[in-house]
Amino acid sequence: MKGLITKLNEIDIDNISNDDLELLLPSFGMNDEKLMQMPPHLSDSYGKGLKFWQYPNQFNEYLKKLSSYEINSYLEIGSRWGGTFIITSEILKLKNKNLKLYACDIISKTDILKEYEEYSEFTYLNKSSFDITKSDVDNQVDLILVDGFHSYEAVKKDFNLSLTLNPKYIVLHDIYSDACPDVVKFWNEIKNDYKHHEFIKQYDNVDGNFLGIGLLEI
């Protein structure tokens, strides 16, 4: 973990190119679940390290965009192993060392997140996102990533709850995924109500469209 955190801290996020960041990201270790959705050419990275669950050619542009914003707090709904949470948090901390961090999941804190506590202070909300209250997050959060339950009603509920926390930005995951039609439907219903950005590049060696990150400026 120490080496991975050091590598993240050494990223020059303002000057690294999208292509170079895309090439770098797999070295932090990727999730090895649902491999039919993942590009086979990155197989050496699966099941290792931080186990982040993103396409590097989407995540790179998303992280670069986030780095251009002033963000003082971050909540991730559906943190799973913790890889996306850790990478996003460390990239944001390049600009704000006093960033307040919150991760939420119904599963117990993973070993990856337990180890991350040695390097960063964060609050782990071991509960359903439906039960998050303002008191859990000091009343307000600037950036919220919604990646919890993927039914239409669940993502809608998470989105509406997120709005009560007075965010600057809300992010939905799986907005371009064949595996998550309800999220795709909800995203397409709301995105034009806000200034929004989509990170939906795909890989030619994957059969179908998957993942996708949608960023809303609230």
Sequence and secondary structure as in RCSB ss.txt:
>XXXX:A:sequence
MKGLITKLNEIDIDNISNDDLELLLPSFGMNDEKLMQMPPHLSDSYGKGLKFWQYPNQFNEYLKKLSSYEINSYL
EIGSRWGGTFIITSEILKLKNKNLKLYACDIISKTDILKEYEEYSEFTYLNKSSFDITKSDVDNQVDLILVDGFH
SYEAVKKDFNLSLTLNPKYIVLHDIYSDACPDVVKFWNEIKNDYKHHEFIKQYDNVDGNFLGIGLLEI
>XXXX:A:secstr
 HHHHHHHHT  TTTS HHHHHHHGGGG B  SSGGGS GGGGGGBTSTT B S HHHHHHHHHHHTTS  SEEE
EE  TTSHHHHHHHHHHHTT TT EEEEE SS   HHHHHHTTT   EEE S GGG  GGGGTT  SEEEE S  
SHHHHHHHHHHHHTT  SEEEEE TT TT HHHHHHHHHHGGGSEEEEE    TTSSS    EEEEE 
